[in-house]
Amino acid sequence: MKSKTKIIVLHMKEIIYTIIFAALGILLILLLILMFHPKEQSAESDPQCCIAETNTSS
């Protein structure tokens, strides 16, 4: 009986490690997507837009 318990414990430990690593992998992918996703800027918050408009009017 002891050997069956050890096998079950080893399998449970492997399942727990797999879940932890899968969660960390998903978190890493989400962080990479958030970091490298281009941010959409409006015309009001873009300083280059206003500089270009003032230079063309003169």
C-alpha positions as CSV (number, residue, x, y, z in Angstrom):
1,M,0.0,0.0,0.0
2,K,2.8,2.4,0.7
3,S,4.2,2.2,-2.8
4,K,0.8,3.1,-4.3
5,T,0.6,6.1,-2.1
6,K,4.0,7.2,-3.2
7,I,3.1,6.9,-6.8
8,I,-0.1,8.9,-6.3
9,V,1.8,11.6,-4.4
10,L,4.4,11.7,-7.2
11,H,1.7,12.1,-9.8
12,M,-0.1,14.7,-7.8
13,K,3.2,16.7,-7.4
14,E,3.7,16.5,-11.2
15,I,0.2,17.7,-11.8
16,I,0.7,20.6,-9.4
17,Y,4.0,21.6,-11.0
18,T,2.4,21.4,-14.5
19,I,-0.5,23.7,-13.3
20,I,2.0,26.2,-11.8
21,F,4.2,26.3,-14.9
22,A,1.2,26.6,-17.2
23,A,-0.1,29.5,-15.2
24,L,3.3,31.2,-15.2
25,G,3.6,30.7,-18.9
26,I,0.1,32.2,-19.6
27,L,1.0,35.2,-17.3
28,L,4.3,35.7,-19.2
29,I,2.5,35.7,-22.5
30,L,-0.1,38.2,-21.3
31,L,2.6,40.5,-19.9
32,L,4.5,40.3,-23.2
33,I,1.4,41.1,-25.2
34,L,0.6,44.1,-22.9
35,M,4.2,45.4,-23.0
36,F,4.6,45.3,-26.8
37,H,1.1,46.1,-27.9
38,P,1.1,49.4,-29.7
39,K,-0.8,52.1,-27.7
40,E,-3.4,54.1,-29.6
41,Q,-3.0,57.8,-29.0
42,S,-5.6,60.4,-29.7
43,A,-4.8,63.6,-31.6
44,E,-5.1,65.7,-28.4
45,S,-2.4,63.7,-26.5
46,D,0.0,63.4,-29.4
47,P,2.5,66.3,-29.2
48,Q,3.8,65.8,-32.8
49,C,0.3,66.4,-34.1
50,C,0.1,69.9,-32.6
51,I,3.7,70.8,-33.6
52,A,2.9,69.8,-37.2
53,E,-0.3,71.9,-37.2
54,T,1.4,75.0,-35.9
55,N,4.4,74.7,-38.3
56,T,2.1,74.4,-41.4
57,S,0.0,77.4,-40.5
58,S,2.9,80.0,-40.7
